[in-house]
Amino acid sequence: MENKKLQWKKWNWLLYEILGSLCPPLGFILFVYYDIKDPKIARAAGVGALIPIVLPITYILLTGFPEFLGALVFLILGLFWI
């Protein structure tokens, strides 16, 4: 039983990173909640929450203005998880 618990603790940061990237508001909530308890989980959730926000901004900067509107819609949908 202890081995299963240890295995879960070893990989649960990856789960929180995936949850953070799927729903950025949840990622930021997890970041704030786990900031004191477990900094590794907080860091993973924060990075996961930033991925859907940073990717469209990078896309806008790399491709230029014509695709700006499509990337802006993608950014808004990523922020509000619609």
PDB file of N, CA, C and O in Angstrom:
ATOM      1  N   MET A   1       0.829  -1.198   0.000  1.00  0.00           N
ATOM      2  CA  MET A   1       0.000   0.000   0.000  1.00  0.00           C
ATOM      3  C   MET A   1       0.872   1.259   0.000  1.00  0.00           C
ATOM      4  O   MET A   1       0.576   2.230  -0.696  1.00  0.00           O
ATOM      5  N   GLU A   2       1.927   1.230   0.774  1.00  0.00           N
ATOM      6  CA  GLU A   2       2.816   2.388   0.863  1.00  0.00           C
ATOM      7  C   GLU A   2       3.497   2.661  -0.482  1.00  0.00           C
ATOM      8  O   GLU A   2       3.734   3.813  -0.844  1.00  0.00           O
ATOM      9  N   ASN A   3       3.806   1.591  -1.215  1.00  0.00           N
ATOM     10  CA  ASN A   3       4.462   1.750  -2.514  1.00  0.00           C
ATOM     11  C   ASN A   3       3.542   2.451  -3.514  1.00  0.00           C
ATOM     12  O   ASN A   3       3.999   3.295  -4.285  1.00  0.00           O
ATOM     13  N   LYS A   4       2.237   2.105  -3.509  1.00  0.00           N
ATOM     14  CA  LYS A   4       1.285   2.757  -4.410  1.00  0.00           C
ATOM     15  C   LYS A   4       1.145   4.243  -4.067  1.00  0.00           C
ATOM     16  O   LYS A   4       1.053   5.083  -4.962  1.00  0.00           O
ATOM     17  N   LYS A   5       1.130   4.557  -2.796  1.00  0.00           N
ATOM     18  CA  LYS A   5       1.024   5.948  -2.364  1.00  0.00           C
ATOM     19  C   LYS A   5       2.273   6.731  -2.782  1.00  0.00           C
ATOM     20  O   LYS A   5       2.182   7.881  -3.213  1.00  0.00           O
ATOM     21  N   LEU A   6       3.421   6.100  -2.652  1.00  0.00           N
ATOM     22  CA  LEU A   6       4.667   6.740  -3.041  1.00  0.00           C
ATOM     23  C   LEU A   6       4.716   6.962  -4.550  1.00  0.00           C
ATOM     24  O   LEU A   6       5.185   8.001  -5.014  1.00  0.00           O
ATOM     25  N   GLN A   7       4.230   5.982  -5.314  1.00  0.00           N
ATOM     26  CA  GLN A   7       4.197   6.113  -6.772  1.00  0.00           C
ATOM     27  C   GLN A   7       3.274   7.262  -7.184  1.00  0.00           C
ATOM     28  O   GLN A   7       3.599   8.017  -8.100  1.00  0.00           O
ATOM     29  N   TRP A   8       2.132   7.400  -6.518  1.00  0.00           N
ATOM     30  CA  TRP A   8       1.209   8.498  -6.822  1.00  0.00           C
ATOM     31  C   TRP A   8       1.871   9.844  -6.533  1.00  0.00           C
ATOM     32  O   TRP A   8       1.767  10.773  -7.334  1.00  0.00           O
ATOM     33  N   LYS A   9       2.548   9.949  -5.394  1.00  0.00           N
ATOM     34  CA  LYS A   9       3.200  11.207  -5.043  1.00  0.00           C
ATOM     35  C   LYS A   9       4.301  11.560  -6.037  1.00  0.00           C
ATOM     36  O   LYS A   9       4.595  12.735  -6.257  1.00  0.00           O
ATOM     37  N   LYS A  10       4.904  10.537  -6.633  1.00  0.00           N
ATOM     38  CA  LYS A  10       5.998  10.771  -7.564  1.00  0.00           C
ATOM     39  C   LYS A  10       5.509  11.418  -8.857  1.00  0.00           C
ATOM     40  O   LYS A  10       6.216  12.240  -9.438  1.00  0.00           O
ATOM     41  N   TRP A  11       4.312  11.059  -9.314  1.00  0.00           N
ATOM     42  CA  TRP A  11       3.840  11.510 -10.617  1.00  0.00           C
ATOM     43  C   TRP A  11       2.652  12.466 -10.562  1.00  0.00           C
ATOM     44  O   TRP A  11       2.175  12.872 -11.621  1.00  0.00           O
ATOM     45  N   ASN A  12       2.149  12.846  -9.397  1.00  0.00           N
ATOM     46  CA  ASN A  12       0.955  13.690  -9.363  1.00  0.00           C
ATOM     47  C   ASN A  12       1.209  15.106  -9.863  1.00  0.00           C
ATOM     48  O   ASN A  12       0.257  15.784 -10.252  1.00  0.00           O
ATOM     49  N   TRP A  13       2.434  15.575  -9.871  1.00  0.00           N
ATOM     50  CA  TRP A  13       2.722  16.898 -10.424  1.00  0.00           C
ATOM     51  C   TRP A  13       2.380  16.952 -11.914  1.00  0.00           C
ATOM     52  O   TRP A  13       1.932  17.987 -12.407  1.00  0.00           O
ATOM     53  N   LEU A  14       2.589  15.840 -12.639  1.00  0.00           N
ATOM     54  CA  LEU A  14       2.269  15.797 -14.066  1.00  0.00           C
ATOM     55  C   LEU A  14       0.761  15.920 -14.284  1.00  0.00           C
ATOM     56  O   LEU A  14       0.318  16.589 -15.218  1.00  0.00           O
ATOM     57  N   LEU A  15      -0.019  15.277 -13.425  1.00  0.00           N
ATOM     58  CA  LEU A  15      -1.471  15.392 -13.508  1.00  0.00           C
ATOM     59  C   LEU A  15      -1.912  16.841 -13.311  1.00  0.00           C
ATOM     60  O   LEU A  15      -2.776  17.335 -14.035  1.00  0.00           O
ATOM     61  N   TYR A  16      -1.320  17.515 -12.336  1.00  0.00           N
ATOM     62  CA  TYR A  16      -1.689  18.908 -12.084  1.00  0.00           C
ATOM     63  C   TYR A  16      -1.260  19.820 -13.232  1.00  0.00           C
ATOM     64  O   TYR A  16      -1.934  20.809 -13.517  1.00  0.00           O
ATOM     65  N   GLU A  17      -0.151  19.500 -13.890  1.00  0.00           N
ATOM     66  CA  GLU A  17       0.256  20.293 -15.046  1.00  0.00           C
ATOM     67  C   GLU A  17      -0.724  20.119 -16.201  1.00  0.00           C
ATOM     68  O   GLU A  17      -1.065  21.087 -16.880  1.00  0.00           O
ATOM     69  N   ILE A  18      -1.174  18.893 -16.423  1.00  0.00           N
ATOM     70  CA  ILE A  18      -2.154  18.634 -17.479  1.00  0.00           C
ATOM     71  C   ILE A  18      -3.472  19.331 -17.155  1.00  0.00           C
ATOM     72  O   ILE A  18      -4.083  19.941 -18.032  1.00  0.00           O
ATOM     73  N   LEU A  19      -3.914  19.246 -15.901  1.00  0.00           N
ATOM     74  CA  LEU A  19      -5.146  19.940 -15.505  1.00  0.00           C
ATOM     75  C   LEU A  19      -5.011  21.449 -15.681  1.00  0.00           C
ATOM     76  O   LEU A  19      -5.952  22.118 -16.109  1.00  0.00           O
ATOM     77  N   GLY A  20      -3.847  21.975 -15.352  1.00  0.00           N
ATOM     78  CA  GLY A  20      -3.622  23.410 -15.510  1.00  0.00           C
ATOM     79  C   GLY A  20      -3.635  23.852 -16.956  1.00  0.00           C
ATOM     80  O   GLY A  20      -4.095  24.951 -17.265  1.00  0.00           O
ATOM     81  N   SER A  21      -3.129  23.002 -17.858  1.00  0.00           N
ATOM     82  CA  SER A  21      -3.123  23.397 -19.269  1.00  0.00           C
ATOM     83  C   SER A  21      -4.497  23.233 -19.909  1.00  0.00           C
ATOM     84  O   SER A  21      -4.815  23.939 -20.866  1.00  0.00           O
ATOM     85  N   LEU A  22      -5.315  22.321 -19.400  1.00  0.00           N
ATOM     86  CA  LEU A  22      -6.660  22.159 -19.943  1.00  0.00           C
ATOM     87  C   LEU A  22      -7.595  23.271 -19.477  1.00  0.00           C
ATOM     88  O   LEU A  22      -8.482  23.703 -20.213  1.00  0.00           O
ATOM     89  N   CYS A  23      -7.386  23.718 -18.262  1.00  0.00           N
ATOM     90  CA  CYS A  23      -8.240  24.779 -17.715  1.00  0.00           C
ATOM     91  C   CYS A  23      -7.354  25.767 -16.938  1.00  0.00           C
ATOM     92  O   CYS A  23      -7.093  25.556 -15.754  1.00  0.00           O
ATOM     93  N   PRO A  24      -6.893  26.839 -17.594  1.00  0.00           N
ATOM     94  CA  PRO A  24      -5.979  27.775 -16.929  1.00  0.00           C
ATOM     95  C   PRO A  24      -6.473  28.342 -15.598  1.00  0.00           C
ATOM     96  O   PRO A  24      -5.666  28.471 -14.677  1.00  0.00           O
ATOM     97  N   PRO A  25      -7.761  28.688 -15.446  1.00  0.00           N
ATOM     98  CA  PRO A  25      -8.173  29.174 -14.119  1.00  0.00           C
ATOM     99  C   PRO A  25      -7.975  28.128 -13.021  1.00  0.00           C
ATOM    100  O   PRO A  25      -7.581  28.459 -11.903  1.00  0.00           O
ATOM    101  N   LEU A  26      -8.250  26.872 -13.345  1.00  0.00           N
ATOM    102  CA  LEU A  26      -8.017  25.804 -12.372  1.00  0.00           C
ATOM    103  C   LEU A  26      -6.530  25.676 -12.071  1.00  0.00           C
ATOM    104  O   LEU A  26      -6.148  25.430 -10.927  1.00  0.00           O
ATOM    105  N   GLY A  27      -5.697  25.839 -13.081  1.00  0.00           N
ATOM    106  CA  GLY A  27      -4.248  25.781 -12.873  1.00  0.00           C
ATOM    107  C   GLY A  27      -3.764  26.855 -11.922  1.00  0.00           C
ATOM    108  O   GLY A  27      -2.920  26.593 -11.065  1.00  0.00           O
ATOM    109  N   PHE A  28      -4.291  28.067 -12.066  1.00  0.00           N
ATOM    110  CA  PHE A  28      -3.884  29.145 -11.164  1.00  0.00           C
ATOM    111  C   PHE A  28      -4.414  28.923  -9.747  1.00  0.00           C
ATOM    112  O   PHE A  28      -3.742  29.261  -8.773  1.00  0.00           O
ATOM    113  N   ILE A  29      -5.603  28.362  -9.632  1.00  0.00           N
ATOM    114  CA  ILE A  29      -6.136  28.035  -8.301  1.00  0.00           C
ATOM    115  C   ILE A  29      -5.271  26.974  -7.636  1.00  0.00           C
ATOM    116  O   ILE A  29      -4.941  27.093  -6.456  1.00  0.00           O
ATOM    117  N   LEU A  30      -4.902  25.939  -8.384  1.00  0.00           N
ATOM    118  CA  LEU A  30      -4.023  24.901  -7.844  1.00  0.00           C
ATOM    119  C   LEU A  30      -2.665  25.478  -7.481  1.00  0.00           C
ATOM    120  O   LEU A  30      -2.067  25.081  -6.481  1.00  0.00           O
ATOM    121  N   PHE A  31      -2.170  26.417  -8.293  1.00  0.00           N
ATOM    122  CA  PHE A  31      -0.887  27.058  -8.002  1.00  0.00           C
ATOM    123  C   PHE A  31      -0.927  27.769  -6.656  1.00  0.00           C
ATOM    124  O   PHE A  31      -0.010  27.631  -5.846  1.00  0.00           O
ATOM    125  N   VAL A  32      -1.990  28.527  -6.421  1.00  0.00           N
ATOM    126  CA  VAL A  32      -2.109  29.264  -5.160  1.00  0.00           C
ATOM    127  C   VAL A  32      -2.293  28.301  -3.989  1.00  0.00           C
ATOM    128  O   VAL A  32      -1.714  28.505  -2.922  1.00  0.00           O
ATOM    129  N   TYR A  33      -3.095  27.251  -4.182  1.00  0.00           N
ATOM    130  CA  TYR A  33      -3.382  26.315  -3.095  1.00  0.00           C
ATOM    131  C   TYR A  33      -2.133  25.530  -2.686  1.00  0.00           C
ATOM    132  O   TYR A  33      -1.875  25.347  -1.496  1.00  0.00           O
ATOM    133  N   TYR A  34      -1.360  25.067  -3.671  1.00  0.00           N
ATOM    134  CA  TYR A  34      -0.209  24.222  -3.369  1.00  0.00           C
ATOM    135  C   TYR A  34       1.089  25.003  -3.201  1.00  0.00           C
ATOM    136  O   TYR A  34       2.145  24.394  -3.030  1.00  0.00           O
ATOM    137  N   ASP A  35       1.040  26.323  -3.244  1.00  0.00           N
ATOM    138  CA  ASP A  35       2.262  27.113  -3.166  1.00  0.00           C
ATOM    139  C   ASP A  35       3.034  26.844  -1.877  1.00  0.00           C
ATOM    140  O   ASP A  35       4.260  26.745  -1.905  1.00  0.00           O
ATOM    141  N   ILE A  36       2.351  26.726  -0.778  1.00  0.00           N
ATOM    142  CA  ILE A  36       3.006  26.488   0.511  1.00  0.00           C
ATOM    143  C   ILE A  36       3.232  24.996   0.737  1.00  0.00           C
ATOM    144  O   ILE A  36       4.302  24.585   1.186  1.00  0.00           O
ATOM    145  N   LYS A  37       2.216  24.184   0.423  1.00  0.00           N
ATOM    146  CA  LYS A  37       2.273  22.756   0.729  1.00  0.00           C
ATOM    147  C   LYS A  37       3.341  22.020  -0.066  1.00  0.00           C
ATOM    148  O   LYS A  37       4.183  21.328   0.508  1.00  0.00           O
ATOM    149  N   ASP A  38       3.307  22.170  -1.392  1.00  0.00           N
ATOM    150  CA  ASP A  38       4.227  21.427  -2.254  1.00  0.00           C
ATOM    151  C   ASP A  38       4.616  22.305  -3.441  1.00  0.00           C
ATOM    152  O   ASP A  38       3.871  22.394  -4.417  1.00  0.00           O
ATOM    153  N   PRO A  39       5.773  22.948  -3.364  1.00  0.00           N
ATOM    154  CA  PRO A  39       6.164  23.870  -4.438  1.00  0.00           C
ATOM    155  C   PRO A  39       6.307  23.203  -5.807  1.00  0.00           C
ATOM    156  O   PRO A  39       6.114  23.858  -6.832  1.00  0.00           O
ATOM    157  N   LYS A  40       6.641  21.912  -5.839  1.00  0.00           N
ATOM    158  CA  LYS A  40       6.789  21.227  -7.127  1.00  0.00           C
ATOM    159  C   LYS A  40       5.440  21.145  -7.848  1.00  0.00           C
ATOM    160  O   LYS A  40       5.369  21.368  -9.057  1.00  0.00           O
ATOM    161  N   ILE A  41       4.381  20.827  -7.117  1.00  0.00           N
ATOM    162  CA  ILE A  41       3.043  20.770  -7.711  1.00  0.00           C
ATOM    163  C   ILE A  41       2.599  22.175  -8.115  1.00  0.00           C
ATOM    164  O   ILE A  41       2.004  22.353  -9.178  1.00  0.00           O
ATOM    165  N   ALA A  42       2.879  23.163  -7.283  1.00  0.00           N
ATOM    166  CA  ALA A  42       2.495  24.542  -7.604  1.00  0.00           C
ATOM    167  C   ALA A  42       3.181  25.007  -8.878  1.00  0.00           C
ATOM    168  O   ALA A  42       2.556  25.643  -9.727  1.00  0.00           O
ATOM    169  N   ARG A  43       4.456  24.696  -9.013  1.00  0.00           N
ATOM    170  CA  ARG A  43       5.192  25.095 -10.211  1.00  0.00           C
ATOM    171  C   ARG A  43       4.621  24.414 -11.453  1.00  0.00           C
ATOM    172  O   ARG A  43       4.464  25.053 -12.493  1.00  0.00           O
ATOM    173  N   ALA A  44       4.313  23.129 -11.351  1.00  0.00           N
ATOM    174  CA  ALA A  44       3.760  22.393 -12.494  1.00  0.00           C
ATOM    175  C   ALA A  44       2.389  22.935 -12.896  1.00  0.00           C
ATOM    176  O   ALA A  44       2.113  23.098 -14.084  1.00  0.00           O
ATOM    177  N   ALA A  45       1.532  23.214 -11.921  1.00  0.00           N
ATOM    178  CA  ALA A  45       0.199  23.749 -12.234  1.00  0.00           C
ATOM    179  C   ALA A  45       0.297  25.147 -12.832  1.00  0.00           C
ATOM    180  O   ALA A  45      -0.457  25.485 -13.744  1.00  0.00           O
ATOM    181  N   GLY A  46       1.207  25.951 -12.332  1.00  0.00           N
ATOM    182  CA  GLY A  46       1.385  27.296 -12.879  1.00  0.00           C
ATOM    183  C   GLY A  46       1.899  27.277 -14.308  1.00  0.00           C
ATOM    184  O   GLY A  46       1.420  28.034 -15.151  1.00  0.00           O
ATOM    185  N   VAL A  47       2.874  26.414 -14.586  1.00  0.00           N
ATOM    186  CA  VAL A  47       3.391  26.289 -15.954  1.00  0.00           C
ATOM    187  C   VAL A  47       2.308  25.752 -16.874  1.00  0.00           C
ATOM    188  O   VAL A  47       2.155  26.221 -18.002  1.00  0.00           O
ATOM    189  N   GLY A  48       1.557  24.772 -16.394  1.00  0.00           N
ATOM    190  CA  GLY A  48       0.464  24.232 -17.204  1.00  0.00           C
ATOM    191  C   GLY A  48      -0.586  25.275 -17.520  1.00  0.00           C
ATOM    192  O   GLY A  48      -1.161  25.270 -18.608  1.00  0.00           O
ATOM    193  N   ALA A  49      -0.842  26.169 -16.580  1.00  0.00           N
ATOM    194  CA  ALA A  49      -1.832  27.221 -16.813  1.00  0.00           C
ATOM    195  C   ALA A  49      -1.314  28.284 -17.772  1.00  0.00           C
ATOM    196  O   ALA A  49      -2.103  28.929 -18.461  1.00  0.00           O
ATOM    197  N   LEU A  50      -0.015  28.472 -17.826  1.00  0.00           N
ATOM    198  CA  LEU A  50       0.543  29.490 -18.714  1.00  0.00           C
ATOM    199  C   LEU A  50       0.655  29.022 -20.160  1.00  0.00           C
ATOM    200  O   LEU A  50       0.681  29.847 -21.073  1.00  0.00           O
ATOM    201  N   ILE A  51       0.722  27.716 -20.382  1.00  0.00           N
ATOM    202  CA  ILE A  51       0.906  27.196 -21.742  1.00  0.00           C
ATOM    203  C   ILE A  51      -0.184  27.684 -22.698  1.00  0.00           C
ATOM    204  O   ILE A  51       0.160  28.211 -23.756  1.00  0.00           O
ATOM    205  N   PRO A  52      -1.489  27.540 -22.389  1.00  0.00           N
ATOM    206  CA  PRO A  52      -2.498  28.010 -23.344  1.00  0.00           C
ATOM    207  C   PRO A  52      -2.538  29.528 -23.511  1.00  0.00           C
ATOM    208  O   PRO A  52      -3.125  30.027 -24.471  1.00  0.00           O
ATOM    209  N   ILE A  53      -1.932  30.253 -22.606  1.00  0.00           N
ATOM    210  CA  ILE A  53      -1.900  31.709 -22.717  1.00  0.00           C
ATOM    211  C   ILE A  53      -0.685  32.156 -23.535  1.00  0.00           C
ATOM    212  O   ILE A  53      -0.791  33.067 -24.357  1.00  0.00           O
ATOM    213  N   VAL A  54       0.446  31.528 -23.317  1.00  0.00           N
ATOM    214  CA  VAL A  54       1.683  31.925 -23.983  1.00  0.00           C
ATOM    215  C   VAL A  54       1.701  31.500 -25.452  1.00  0.00           C
ATOM    216  O   VAL A  54       2.214  32.237 -26.294  1.00  0.00           O
ATOM    217  N   LEU A  55       1.157  30.340 -25.771  1.00  0.00           N
ATOM    218  CA  LEU A  55       1.204  29.860 -27.155  1.00  0.00           C
ATOM    219  C   LEU A  55       0.523  30.799 -28.151  1.00  0.00           C
ATOM    220  O   LEU A  55       1.126  31.103 -29.180  1.00  0.00           O
ATOM    221  N   PRO A  56      -0.702  31.275 -27.903  1.00  0.00           N
ATOM    222  CA  PRO A  56      -1.298  32.206 -28.873  1.00  0.00           C
ATOM    223  C   PRO A  56      -0.558  33.537 -28.977  1.00  0.00           C
ATOM    224  O   PRO A  56      -0.462  34.108 -30.064  1.00  0.00           O
ATOM    225  N   ILE A  57      -0.038  34.032 -27.863  1.00  0.00           N
ATOM    226  CA  ILE A  57       0.721  35.280 -27.910  1.00  0.00           C
ATOM    227  C   ILE A  57       1.977  35.091 -28.753  1.00  0.00           C
ATOM    228  O   ILE A  57       2.326  35.960 -29.551  1.00  0.00           O
ATOM    229  N   THR A  58       2.646  33.976 -28.583  1.00  0.00           N
ATOM    230  CA  THR A  58       3.818  33.669 -29.402  1.00  0.00           C
ATOM    231  C   THR A  58       3.433  33.541 -30.863  1.00  0.00           C
ATOM    232  O   THR A  58       4.150  34.009 -31.747  1.00  0.00           O
ATOM    233  N   TYR A  59       2.307  32.910 -31.112  1.00  0.00           N
ATOM    234  CA  TYR A  59       1.821  32.762 -32.485  1.00  0.00           C
ATOM    235  C   TYR A  59       1.567  34.126 -33.123  1.00  0.00           C
ATOM    236  O   TYR A  59       1.921  34.345 -34.282  1.00  0.00           O
ATOM    237  N   ILE A  60       0.962  35.033 -32.379  1.00  0.00           N
ATOM    238  CA  ILE A  60       0.698  36.383 -32.891  1.00  0.00           C
ATOM    239  C   ILE A  60       2.013  37.090 -33.216  1.00  0.00           C
ATOM    240  O   ILE A  60       2.147  37.711 -34.270  1.00  0.00           O
ATOM    241  N   LEU A  61       2.970  36.991 -32.314  1.00  0.00           N
ATOM    242  CA  LEU A  61       4.237  37.688 -32.528  1.00  0.00           C
ATOM    243  C   LEU A  61       5.031  37.104 -33.692  1.00  0.00           C
ATOM    244  O   LEU A  61       5.721  37.842 -34.395  1.00  0.00           O
ATOM    245  N   LEU A  62       4.945  35.799 -33.906  1.00  0.00           N
ATOM    246  CA  LEU A  62       5.721  35.169 -34.976  1.00  0.00           C
ATOM    247  C   LEU A  62       5.081  35.304 -36.354  1.00  0.00           C
ATOM    248  O   LEU A  62       5.798  35.364 -37.352  1.00  0.00           O
ATOM    249  N   THR A  63       3.772  35.354 -36.434  1.00  0.00           N
ATOM    250  CA  THR A  63       3.115  35.357 -37.740  1.00  0.00           C
ATOM    251  C   THR A  63       2.699  36.741 -38.205  1.00  0.00           C
ATOM    252  O   THR A  63       2.517  36.942 -39.406  1.00  0.00           O
ATOM    253  N   GLY A  64       2.546  37.677 -37.331  1.00  0.00           N
ATOM    254  CA  GLY A  64       2.182  39.021 -37.742  1.00  0.00           C
ATOM    255  C   GLY A  64       0.720  39.332 -37.507  1.00  0.00           C
ATOM    256  O   GLY A  64      -0.002  38.573 -36.861  1.00  0.00           O
ATOM    257  N   PHE A  65       0.303  40.458 -38.043  1.00  0.00           N
ATOM    258  CA  PHE A  65      -1.024  40.978 -37.732  1.00  0.00           C
ATOM    259  C   PHE A  65      -2.184  40.302 -38.455  1.00  0.00           C
ATOM    260  O   PHE A  65      -3.255  40.223 -37.854  1.00  0.00           O
ATOM    261  N   PRO A  66      -2.073  39.803 -39.699  1.00  0.00           N
ATOM    262  CA  PRO A  66      -3.248  39.262 -40.397  1.00  0.00           C
ATOM    263  C   PRO A  66      -3.941  38.118 -39.658  1.00  0.00           C
ATOM    264  O   PRO A  66      -5.163  37.983 -39.719  1.00  0.00           O
ATOM    265  N   GLU A  67      -3.172  37.314 -38.975  1.00  0.00           N
ATOM    266  CA  GLU A  67      -3.769  36.203 -38.237  1.00  0.00           C
ATOM    267  C   GLU A  67      -4.096  36.587 -36.799  1.00  0.00           C
ATOM    268  O   GLU A  67      -4.447  35.732 -35.986  1.00  0.00           O
ATOM    269  N   PHE A  68      -3.982  37.857 -36.493  1.00  0.00           N
ATOM    270  CA  PHE A  68      -4.167  38.328 -35.125  1.00  0.00           C
ATOM    271  C   PHE A  68      -5.554  38.006 -34.577  1.00  0.00           C
ATOM    272  O   PHE A  68      -5.689  37.601 -33.422  1.00  0.00           O
ATOM    273  N   LEU A  69      -6.580  38.183 -35.401  1.00  0.00           N
ATOM    274  CA  LEU A  69      -7.947  37.974 -34.906  1.00  0.00           C
ATOM    275  C   LEU A  69      -8.195  36.513 -34.549  1.00  0.00           C
ATOM    276  O   LEU A  69      -8.802  36.223 -33.518  1.00  0.00           O
ATOM    277  N   GLY A  70      -7.734  35.594 -35.388  1.00  0.00           N
ATOM    278  CA  GLY A  70      -7.905  34.173 -35.077  1.00  0.00           C
ATOM    279  C   GLY A  70      -7.156  33.777 -33.817  1.00  0.00           C
ATOM    280  O   GLY A  70      -7.663  33.008 -33.000  1.00  0.00           O
ATOM    281  N   ALA A  71      -5.951  34.302 -33.662  1.00  0.00           N
ATOM    282  CA  ALA A  71      -5.170  33.993 -32.467  1.00  0.00           C
ATOM    283  C   ALA A  71      -5.794  34.635 -31.230  1.00  0.00           C
ATOM    284  O   ALA A  71      -5.742  34.064 -30.140  1.00  0.00           O
ATOM    285  N   LEU A  72      -6.378  35.807 -31.393  1.00  0.00           N
ATOM    286  CA  LEU A  72      -7.030  36.464 -30.260  1.00  0.00           C
ATOM    287  C   LEU A  72      -8.242  35.667 -29.786  1.00  0.00           C
ATOM    288  O   LEU A  72      -8.469  35.533 -28.584  1.00  0.00           O
ATOM    289  N   VAL A  73      -9.015  35.145 -30.725  1.00  0.00           N
ATOM    290  CA  VAL A  73     -10.154  34.296 -30.359  1.00  0.00           C
ATOM    291  C   VAL A  73      -9.657  33.047 -29.639  1.00  0.00           C
ATOM    292  O   VAL A  73     -10.239  32.629 -28.639  1.00  0.00           O
ATOM    293  N   PHE A  74      -8.578  32.453 -30.149  1.00  0.00           N
ATOM    294  CA  PHE A  74      -8.001  31.271 -29.507  1.00  0.00           C
ATOM    295  C   PHE A  74      -7.537  31.595 -28.090  1.00  0.00           C
ATOM    296  O   PHE A  74      -7.717  30.789 -27.177  1.00  0.00           O
ATOM    297  N   LEU A  75      -6.944  32.766 -27.905  1.00  0.00           N
ATOM    298  CA  LEU A  75      -6.493  33.189 -26.584  1.00  0.00           C
ATOM    299  C   LEU A  75      -7.669  33.370 -25.633  1.00  0.00           C
ATOM    300  O   LEU A  75      -7.613  32.923 -24.488  1.00  0.00           O
ATOM    301  N   ILE A  76      -8.723  34.016 -26.093  1.00  0.00           N
ATOM    302  CA  ILE A  76      -9.900  34.236 -25.242  1.00  0.00           C
ATOM    303  C   ILE A  76     -10.557  32.907 -24.880  1.00  0.00           C
ATOM    304  O   ILE A  76     -10.960  32.705 -23.735  1.00  0.00           O
ATOM    305  N   LEU A  77     -10.666  32.009 -25.845  1.00  0.00           N
ATOM    306  CA  LEU A  77     -11.247  30.697 -25.548  1.00  0.00           C
ATOM    307  C   LEU A  77     -10.376  29.924 -24.569  1.00  0.00           C
ATOM    308  O   LEU A  77     -10.893  29.209 -23.711  1.00  0.00           O
ATOM    309  N   GLY A  78      -9.069  30.059 -24.687  1.00  0.00           N
ATOM    310  CA  GLY A  78      -8.171  29.381 -23.753  1.00  0.00           C
ATOM    311  C   GLY A  78      -8.268  29.946 -22.349  1.00  0.00           C
ATOM    312  O   GLY A  78      -8.183  29.209 -21.367  1.00  0.00           O
ATOM    313  N   LEU A  79      -8.447  31.259 -22.257  1.00  0.00           N
ATOM    314  CA  LEU A  79      -8.540  31.880 -20.935  1.00  0.00           C
ATOM    315  C   LEU A  79      -9.825  31.504 -20.211  1.00  0.00           C
ATOM    316  O   LEU A  79      -9.824  31.245 -19.008  1.00  0.00           O
ATOM    317  N   PHE A  80     -10.912  31.480 -20.958  1.00  0.00           N
ATOM    318  CA  PHE A  80     -12.201  31.219 -20.319  1.00  0.00           C
ATOM    319  C   PHE A  80     -12.646  29.774 -20.445  1.00  0.00           C
ATOM    320  O   PHE A  80     -13.707  29.403 -19.944  1.00  0.00           O
ATOM    321  N   TRP A  81     -11.841  28.956 -21.111  1.00  0.00           N
ATOM    322  CA  TRP A  81     -12.066  27.504 -21.216  1.00  0.00           C
ATOM    323  C   TRP A  81     -13.473  27.200 -21.714  1.00  0.00           C
ATOM    324  O   TRP A  81     -14.249  26.498 -21.066  1.00  0.00           O
ATOM    325  N   ILE A  82     -13.774  27.748 -22.884  1.00  0.00           N
ATOM    326  CA  ILE A  82     -15.096  27.535 -23.491  1.00  0.00           C
ATOM    327  C   ILE A  82     -14.973  26.404 -24.489  1.00  0.00           C
ATOM    328  O   ILE A  82     -15.957  26.038 -25.131  1.00  0.00           O
TER     329      ILE A  82
END
